[in-house]
Amino acid sequence: MVCKTAIEKRISAYHFALYDLALFLNTHPCDQQAMQLRHVYKERLCKLIDEYEQHYGKYIRTQDDVEHSWSEWICDPWPWDVAKGDGCCVAI
């Protein structure tokens, strides 16, 4: 199994690369190589997110994902409440 922190870092790197490529393509819309690279990165990002969700649940959780009550949404650990991806809450 892939380490949760490692896969999160890879997802973050692909998000950054796609954002950077989008900025480049704003000024170079005819650059086929950049467009092709964007397509490759987007596919890899989708695969990484799928892999993450198979092992750890939803990558991005919204209010729509809470089925039982509002308190479930509030009481779940927030991303900044988790230390080193081990699922343990830390005091802030």
MIVEXVEX-969275 format. One line per 2 residues: their letters; for each residue x, y, z of N, C-alpha, C, O, CB. Coordinates in steps of 0.2 Angstrom, whole numbers, padded with zeros to 4 digits. Glycine has a CB too. Example, Ala and Ser with C-alpha at 12.3 -4.5 7.8 and 13.67 -1.06 7.14 Angstrom:
# MIVEXVEX-969275
AS) 0066 -0028 0039 0062 -0022 0039 0066 -0016 0039 0071 -0017 0042 0057 -0022 0045 ~ 0064 -0011 0035 0068 -0005 0036 0064 0000 0039 0067 0006 0040 0070 -0003 0029;
This chain:
# MIVEXVEX-969275
MV) 0004 -0006 0000 0000 0000 0000 0004 0006 0000 0010 0006 0003 -0005 0000 0006 ~ 0002 0011 -0004 0006 0017 -0004 0005 0022 0002 -0001 0022 0005 0004 0021 -0010;
CK) 0010 0025 0005 0010 0029 0011 0005 0035 0009 0006 0038 0004 0017 0032 0013 ~ 0000 0036 0014 -0005 0042 0013 -0001 0048 0011 -0003 0052 0007 -0009 0042 0019;
TA) 0004 0050 0015 0007 0057 0014 0011 0057 0007 0011 0062 0004 0012 0058 0020 ~ 0014 0051 0005 0017 0051 -0001 0013 0052 -0007 0014 0056 -0012 0021 0045 -0002;
IE) 0007 0049 -0007 0002 0050 -0012 -0001 0057 -0012 -0002 0060 -0017 -0004 0044 -0012 ~ -0002 0060 -0006 -0005 0067 -0006 0000 0071 -0009 -0002 0076 -0012 -0006 0068 0002;
KR) 0007 0070 -0008 0012 0075 -0010 0012 0074 -0018 0013 0079 -0022 0019 0073 -0008 ~ 0011 0068 -0021 0011 0067 -0028 0005 0070 -0031 0006 0074 -0036 0011 0060 -0030;
IS) -0001 0070 -0028 -0007 0073 -0030 -0006 0081 -0030 -0008 0084 -0035 -0013 0071 -0026 ~ -0003 0083 -0025 -0002 0090 -0025 0003 0093 -0030 0002 0098 -0033 0001 0092 -0018;
AY) 0008 0089 -0032 0013 0091 -0037 0010 0091 -0044 0011 0095 -0048 0019 0085 -0037 ~ 0005 0086 -0045 0002 0086 -0051 -0003 0092 -0052 -0004 0095 -0057 -0002 0079 -0053;
HF) -0006 0093 -0046 -0011 0099 -0046 -0007 0106 -0048 -0009 0110 -0052 -0014 0100 -0039 ~ -0001 0106 -0045 0003 0112 -0046 0005 0112 -0054 0005 0117 -0057 0009 0112 -0042;
AL) 0008 0107 -0056 0010 0106 -0063 0004 0108 -0068 0005 0111 -0073 0013 0099 -0065 ~ -0002 0106 -0067 -0007 0107 -0071 -0009 0114 -0071 -0011 0117 -0076 -0013 0103 -0069;
YD) -0009 0117 -0065 -0010 0125 -0064 -0005 0129 -0068 -0007 0133 -0072 -0010 0127 -0057 ~ 0001 0127 -0067 0007 0130 -0071 0006 0129 -0078 0007 0134 -0082 0014 0127 -0069;
LA) 0004 0123 -0081 0003 0122 -0088 -0002 0127 -0091 -0002 0129 -0096 0002 0115 -0089 ~ -0008 0127 -0087 -0013 0131 -0089 -0011 0139 -0090 -0013 0142 -0094 -0019 0131 -0083;
LF) -0007 0141 -0085 -0005 0148 -0086 0000 0149 -0092 -0001 0154 -0096 0000 0150 -0080 ~ 0004 0144 -0093 0008 0144 -0099 0004 0144 -0106 0005 0147 -0110 0013 0138 -0099;
LN) -0001 0139 -0106 -0006 0139 -0111 -0010 0145 -0113 -0012 0146 -0118 -0010 0133 -0111 ~ -0011 0149 -0108 -0015 0155 -0108 -0011 0160 -0113 -0014 0164 -0117 -0015 0159 -0102;
TH) -0004 0160 -0113 0000 0164 -0117 0003 0160 -0123 0005 0163 -0128 0006 0167 -0114 ~ 0002 0153 -0123 0005 0149 -0129 -0001 0144 -0131 0001 0138 -0130 0011 0146 -0127;
PC) -0006 0146 -0133 -0012 0142 -0134 -0011 0137 -0140 -0014 0132 -0140 -0018 0146 -0136 ~ -0006 0138 -0144 -0005 0133 -0150 0001 0128 -0148 0003 0124 -0153 -0003 0137 -0156;
DQ) 0004 0128 -0142 0009 0124 -0141 0007 0117 -0140 0004 0115 -0134 0013 0126 -0134 ~ 0007 0113 -0145 0005 0106 -0144 0008 0101 -0139 0005 0097 -0136 0005 0103 -0151;
QA) 0015 0103 -0138 0018 0099 -0133 0016 0100 -0126 0015 0095 -0122 0026 0100 -0134 ~ 0015 0106 -0125 0012 0108 -0118 0005 0105 -0117 0003 0103 -0112 0012 0116 -0117;
MQ) 0001 0105 -0123 -0006 0103 -0122 -0006 0095 -0121 -0010 0093 -0117 -0010 0105 -0129 ~ -0001 0092 -0124 -0001 0085 -0124 0002 0083 -0116 -0001 0078 -0113 0004 0082 -0129;
LR) 0007 0087 -0114 0009 0086 -0107 0003 0087 -0102 0003 0083 -0097 0015 0091 -0106 ~ -0001 0092 -0103 -0006 0093 -0099 -0011 0087 -0099 -0014 0085 -0093 -0010 0100 -0101;
HV) -0012 0084 -0104 -0017 0078 -0105 -0014 0072 -0101 -0017 0069 -0097 -0018 0076 -0112 ~ -0007 0071 -0102 -0004 0066 -0098 -0004 0067 -0090 -0006 0063 -0087 0004 0066 -0100;
YK) -0003 0073 -0088 -0003 0075 -0081 -0010 0074 -0078 -0011 0071 -0073 0000 0082 -0080 ~ -0015 0076 -0082 -0022 0075 -0080 -0024 0068 -0079 -0027 0066 -0074 -0027 0079 -0085;
ER) -0022 0064 -0084 -0023 0057 -0083 -0020 0054 -0077 -0022 0050 -0073 -0021 0053 -0089 ~ -0013 0056 -0076 -0010 0053 -0070 -0013 0056 -0063 -0013 0052 -0059 -0002 0055 -0070;
LC) -0015 0062 -0063 -0018 0064 -0057 -0025 0061 -0056 -0026 0059 -0050 -0020 0072 -0058 ~ -0029 0059 -0061 -0035 0055 -0060 -0033 0048 -0057 -0037 0046 -0053 -0039 0055 -0066;
KL) -0028 0045 -0060 -0026 0039 -0057 -0024 0039 -0050 -0026 0034 -0046 -0021 0036 -0062 ~ -0020 0044 -0048 -0018 0045 -0041 -0024 0046 -0036 -0024 0043 -0031 -0013 0050 -0041;
ID) -0028 0050 -0039 -0034 0051 -0034 -0038 0045 -0033 -0041 0043 -0028 -0038 0057 -0037 ~ -0039 0041 -0039 -0043 0035 -0038 -0039 0030 -0034 -0042 0027 -0029 -0043 0031 -0045;
EY) -0032 0030 -0034 -0028 0025 -0030 -0029 0028 -0022 -0030 0023 -0018 -0021 0025 -0032 ~ -0029 0034 -0021 -0030 0037 -0014 -0037 0035 -0012 -0037 0032 -0006 -0029 0045 -0014;
EQ) -0042 0036 -0016 -0049 0034 -0013 -0050 0027 -0012 -0054 0025 -0008 -0054 0037 -0019 ~ -0046 0022 -0016 -0047 0015 -0015 -0044 0013 -0008 -0047 0009 -0004 -0043 0011 -0020;
HY) -0039 0017 -0006 -0036 0015 0001 -0038 0019 0007 -0038 0017 0012 -0028 0016 0000 ~ -0040 0026 0006 -0041 0030 0011 -0048 0034 0011 -0049 0038 0016 -0036 0035 0011;
GK) -0052 0032 0006 -0059 0036 0006 -0058 0042 0001 -0053 0043 -0002 -0061 0038 0013 ~ -0063 0046 0002 -0064 0051 -0003 -0058 0056 -0002 -0056 0058 0004 -0070 0055 -0002;
YI) -0055 0059 -0008 -0050 0063 -0007 -0052 0070 -0005 -0049 0073 -0001 -0046 0064 -0014 ~ -0058 0072 -0008 -0061 0079 -0006 -0068 0077 -0003 -0072 0074 -0006 -0061 0084 -0012;
RT) -0069 0079 0003 -0075 0078 0007 -0079 0084 0007 -0076 0089 0009 -0074 0075 0013 ~ -0085 0084 0005 -0090 0090 0005 -0096 0088 0010 -0096 0083 0012 -0092 0092 -0002;
QD) -0100 0093 0011 -0106 0092 0015 -0110 0087 0012 -0114 0084 0016 -0109 0099 0016 ~ -0110 0087 0005 -0115 0082 0002 -0113 0075 0004 -0117 0070 0003 -0114 0083 -0005;
DV) -0107 0073 0006 -0104 0067 0008 -0107 0065 0015 -0106 0059 0017 -0097 0066 0008 ~ -0109 0069 0019 -0111 0068 0026 -0119 0065 0025 -0123 0069 0023 -0111 0074 0030;
EH) -0120 0059 0027 -0126 0056 0027 -0131 0057 0033 -0137 0057 0032 -0126 0049 0025 ~ -0128 0057 0039 -0132 0056 0045 -0134 0063 0048 -0139 0064 0049 -0128 0052 0050;
SW) -0129 0067 0049 -0130 0073 0053 -0125 0078 0052 -0119 0077 0050 -0132 0072 0060 ~ -0127 0084 0053 -0122 0090 0053 -0116 0089 0058 -0111 0091 0056 -0126 0097 0054;
SE) -0118 0086 0064 -0112 0085 0069 -0107 0080 0066 -0101 0081 0068 -0115 0082 0075 ~ -0109 0076 0062 -0104 0071 0059 -0099 0075 0054 -0093 0074 0055 -0107 0066 0054;
WI) -0101 0080 0051 -0097 0085 0047 -0092 0089 0051 -0087 0089 0050 -0102 0089 0042 ~ -0095 0091 0057 -0091 0096 0061 -0086 0092 0065 -0080 0094 0066 -0096 0099 0066;
CD) -0088 0085 0067 -0084 0082 0072 -0078 0078 0068 -0073 0076 0072 -0088 0077 0076 ~ -0079 0076 0062 -0073 0073 0058 -0067 0077 0058 -0067 0083 0059 -0075 0071 0051;
PW) -0061 0074 0059 -0055 0078 0058 -0054 0082 0052 -0056 0079 0046 -0049 0073 0060 ~ -0052 0088 0053 -0051 0092 0047 -0044 0091 0045 -0040 0088 0049 -0052 0100 0048;
PW) -0042 0092 0038 -0035 0091 0036 -0030 0094 0041 -0025 0090 0041 -0034 0094 0029 ~ -0031 0100 0044 -0026 0103 0048 -0026 0100 0055 -0021 0101 0059 -0027 0110 0048;
DV) -0031 0095 0056 -0031 0092 0063 -0027 0085 0063 -0026 0082 0068 -0038 0091 0065 ~ -0025 0083 0057 -0021 0077 0057 -0014 0078 0056 -0011 0081 0052 -0024 0073 0051;
AK) -0010 0074 0061 -0003 0074 0061 0000 0069 0057 -0001 0063 0058 0000 0074 0068 ~ 0004 0071 0052 0008 0066 0048 0004 0061 0044 0007 0055 0043 0013 0063 0052;
GD) -0002 0062 0043 -0006 0057 0039 -0008 0051 0043 -0010 0046 0040 -0003 0056 0033 ~ -0007 0051 0050 -0008 0045 0053 -0015 0044 0056 -0017 0039 0059 -0003 0044 0059;
GC) -0019 0049 0055 -0026 0049 0057 -0027 0051 0064 -0033 0051 0067 -0029 0042 0056 ~ -0022 0053 0068 -0022 0055 0075 -0023 0063 0075 -0019 0067 0072 -0016 0053 0079;
CV) -0028 0065 0079 -0029 0072 0080 -0024 0075 0084 -0022 0072 0089 -0036 0074 0082 ~ -0022 0081 0083 -0018 0085 0087 -0021 0091 0089 -0025 0094 0086 -0011 0086 0083;
AI) -0019 0094 0095 -0022 0100 0098 -0019 0106 0094 -0013 0106 0092 -0020 0101 0105 ~ -0023 0111 0092 -0021 0117 0089 -0021 0123 0093 -0019 0128 0091 -0025 0118 0082;
